[in-house]
Amino acid sequence: MKLSILTIVKNDKRNLLISLDSVLSQSLKNFEYIIYDGMSTDGTKFIIQRYLNKNVRYICRADKNYYDALNYAIKAASGDYIGILNAGDKYFSTNVLNKIYKKITASKCDLLFGNLAYFDEKIYSTRVWNFKVTDLNPISALKIASPTLFIKRKVATSNPYNINYNISSDTDFNLRISKKKLNYVYLNEFIVLMKTGGLSTNRNFFFIKMIEDIIILKKYFKVFFICIYLYKVLIKLRTFKKIKIFLNDH
């Protein structure tokens, strides 16, 4: 069994190095790391070329948006399970992939997800996403921390991300797979440290994300979409917890 880790990047070599270093520092070595570059012009290609080996693959291609790039990278992957690490994000510890590998091997699950902490330039977090999911359905799917998701490649390839959404397609994806009879594992451990300021957390994209969320929720929940949207907002508010996670220890 092999994991494929995917990072999508465009003109963001500084954040890419954070993720690249985290992946290559993992104690588990049975994985491939695919870096998809959306035709960067900032020298990203030259940074990546220093790290290319049998476990690190590079794809450079023009795309429609982030999710178009992600679908392409998923199809190009050779691992049995897919994990996504966005540029700037990092794994919580050097043993995370090893834990995930063992859990997937033992459970034979279709998908696995766990906890997430956000961090910023002050190197600590005041926001934590850790919601236990005991039954996967369209309501509980809203509690999945998407950056922590590991999913069977055949499930991911047969359920591509909707490229009509530029920010919220992961919400659409989670809702879609929640309606299928899939075996899942909720791993009650921190998996990813997510850097704030990306597509889903950047304040500049707030209204675009809100509109996309509403469109998606209306598609799945019909007349109840407003109630579900408010529930989703409540979930997000509950993630703002006053804790400090010093990244130097991870």
C-alpha positions in Angstrom: 0.0 0.0 0.0 1.3 3.4 -0.9 0.2 7.0 -0.2 0.2 9.8 -2.7 0.6 13.3 -1.3 -0.4 16.2 -3.6 0.5 19.9 -3.4 -0.9 22.4 -5.8 1.1 25.6 -6.2 1.4 28.7 -8.4 3.8 31.5 -7.8 4.2 30.6 -4.1 7.6 29.1 -3.7 8.0 30.4 -0.1 5.0 28.5 1.1 5.8 25.5 -1.1 9.1 25.0 0.8 7.2 24.8 4.1 5.1 21.9 2.8 7.9 20.2 0.9 10.1 20.2 4.0 7.3 18.8 6.1 6.6 15.9 3.6 10.3 15.0 3.2 10.8 15.0 6.9 8.2 12.3 7.5 9.4 9.0 9.1 7.3 7.1 6.6 9.1 6.7 3.3 6.6 4.6 1.3 4.9 7.5 -0.5 5.1 9.6 -3.6 4.9 13.4 -3.5 3.4 15.1 -6.5 3.9 18.8 -6.8 1.6 20.4 -9.4 2.7 23.8 -10.6 0.2 25.9 -12.4 2.8 27.5 -14.7 4.5 29.6 -12.0 6.7 32.5 -13.1 8.5 33.2 -9.8 11.1 30.5 -10.0 9.1 27.7 -8.4 10.3 25.2 -11.0 14.0 25.8 -10.1 13.2 25.3 -6.4 11.4 22.0 -7.1 14.1 20.7 -9.4 16.5 20.5 -6.4 14.3 17.9 -4.7 13.3 15.7 -7.6 13.9 12.0 -7.0 12.0 8.7 -7.4 9.5 9.8 -4.6 9.0 13.4 -5.7 7.3 14.1 -9.0 6.7 17.4 -10.8 3.9 18.4 -13.0 3.8 21.8 -14.8 0.5 22.6 -16.6 -1.9 25.4 -17.2 -5.3 24.9 -15.6 -8.7 26.5 -15.1 -8.5 26.8 -11.3 -7.2 25.0 -8.2 -9.7 22.2 -8.4 -9.0 21.5 -12.1 -5.3 21.2 -11.1 -6.3 18.9 -8.2 -8.3 16.6 -10.4 -5.4 16.3 -12.8 -2.9 15.5 -10.0 -5.3 12.9 -8.6 -5.5 11.1 -12.0 -1.7 11.3 -12.3 -1.1 9.7 -8.8 -0.1 6.1 -8.5 -0.7 5.6 -4.8 -3.6 3.6 -3.3 -4.7 6.6 -1.2 -4.6 10.3 -1.8 -3.7 13.0 0.7 -3.7 16.8 -0.1 -1.2 19.2 1.5 -1.7 22.8 0.4 1.3 25.0 -0.1 2.1 26.5 3.3 0.5 23.8 5.3 2.5 21.2 7.2 2.0 17.9 9.0 1.6 18.1 12.8 4.6 15.9 13.4 7.2 13.9 11.5 5.3 10.7 12.4 1.8 11.7 11.0 2.0 9.8 7.7 3.3 6.7 9.5 0.3 6.7 11.9 -2.1 7.2 9.0 -0.5 4.4 7.0 -0.9 2.0 9.9 -4.5 3.0 10.5 -5.5 2.6 6.9 -3.7 -0.7 6.6 -5.4 -2.1 9.6 -8.9 -0.7 8.8 -9.0 -1.0 5.0 -11.1 2.1 5.1 -12.2 4.1 2.1 -11.4 7.4 3.7 -9.7 8.8 6.8 -9.7 12.2 8.4 -8.7 13.8 11.7 -8.0 17.1 13.5 -6.6 20.4 12.2 -5.0 23.4 13.8 -4.5 26.8 12.1 -1.4 28.8 12.4 -0.1 32.2 11.3 3.2 34.1 11.3 3.1 34.3 15.1 3.7 30.6 15.0 0.8 29.6 17.2 -2.8 28.7 16.8 -6.0 30.1 18.3 -8.2 28.0 16.0 -8.7 24.3 16.2 -10.9 22.0 14.1 -11.6 18.8 16.0 -15.1 17.4 15.7 -15.7 13.7 16.3 -17.7 12.1 13.5 -19.6 8.9 14.6 -21.8 8.6 11.5 -20.9 9.9 8.1 -23.9 11.7 6.5 -24.5 15.1 4.8 -24.8 16.9 8.2 -21.7 15.4 9.8 -19.7 15.8 6.5 -19.7 19.5 7.3 -17.4 18.7 10.2 -14.7 17.0 8.1 -11.5 19.0 8.1 -10.8 18.7 4.3 -7.0 19.2 4.5 -6.7 16.1 6.7 -8.6 13.8 4.3 -7.0 10.7 3.0 -9.1 8.8 0.4 -8.8 5.8 -1.8 -7.6 6.9 -5.2 -10.3 5.0 -7.0 -13.0 6.8 -4.9 -11.3 10.2 -5.6 -11.0 9.6 -9.4 -14.6 8.5 -9.7 -15.8 11.6 -7.7 -13.8 14.5 -9.2 -14.0 18.0 -7.7 -16.4 20.3 -9.3 -14.3 22.9 -11.1 -17.3 25.3 -11.4 -16.5 26.3 -7.8 -13.2 28.2 -7.1 -13.1 28.0 -3.3 -15.8 25.7 -1.9 -15.6 22.6 -4.1 -14.2 20.6 -1.1 -17.5 21.2 0.7 -19.4 19.9 -2.4 -17.0 16.9 -2.5 -17.5 16.0 1.2 -21.3 16.2 0.9 -21.2 14.1 -2.2 -19.1 11.3 -0.8 -21.1 11.4 2.5 -24.1 10.0 0.6 -22.2 7.0 -0.6 -21.7 3.8 1.5 -18.1 4.3 2.3 -16.1 3.0 5.2 -14.4 5.8 7.1 -12.1 6.3 10.1 -12.1 9.4 12.2 -8.6 9.7 13.7 -8.8 11.7 16.9 -5.3 13.2 16.4 -3.9 16.4 14.9 -2.9 15.7 11.3 -2.3 19.0 9.6 -1.2 22.5 10.7 -2.9 24.8 8.2 -1.5 28.2 7.4 -4.1 31.0 7.4 -4.4 33.3 4.4 -5.2 30.6 1.8 -8.3 30.4 -0.4 -10.6 29.2 2.3 -9.3 31.6 5.1 -8.4 34.7 3.2 -10.8 37.6 4.0 -10.6 38.9 0.5 -12.5 35.8 -0.7 -15.1 35.8 2.0 -18.1 36.8 -0.1 -17.1 34.5 -3.0 -16.9 31.6 -0.6 -20.2 32.5 1.1 -22.0 32.6 -2.2 -20.5 29.3 -3.3 -21.3 27.7 0.1 -24.9 28.8 -0.2 -25.2 27.5 -3.8 -23.8 24.1 -2.7 -25.9 23.8 0.4 -29.1 24.7 -1.5 -28.3 21.9 -4.0 -28.0 19.3 -1.2 -30.5 20.5 1.4 -33.1 22.3 -0.7 -35.4 24.5 1.4 -33.4 23.9 4.5 -30.2 25.4 3.1 -30.4 28.6 5.3 -30.6 26.5 8.5 -27.7 24.4 7.3 -25.6 27.4 6.4 -26.2 28.9 9.9 -25.2 25.5 11.4 -22.0 25.5 9.3 -21.2 29.0 10.6 -21.8 27.8 14.1 -19.4 24.9 13.5 -16.8 27.4 12.3 -17.2 29.7 15.3 -16.6 26.7 17.6 -13.2 26.3 16.1 -11.9 29.5 17.6 -10.4 28.1 20.8 -7.7 29.8 22.8 -4.8 27.4 22.7 -1.2 27.7 21.7 0.5 25.1 19.6 4.2 26.1 19.2 5.3 24.9 15.8 8.9 24.6 16.9 7.9 21.5 18.8 6.4 19.9 15.7 
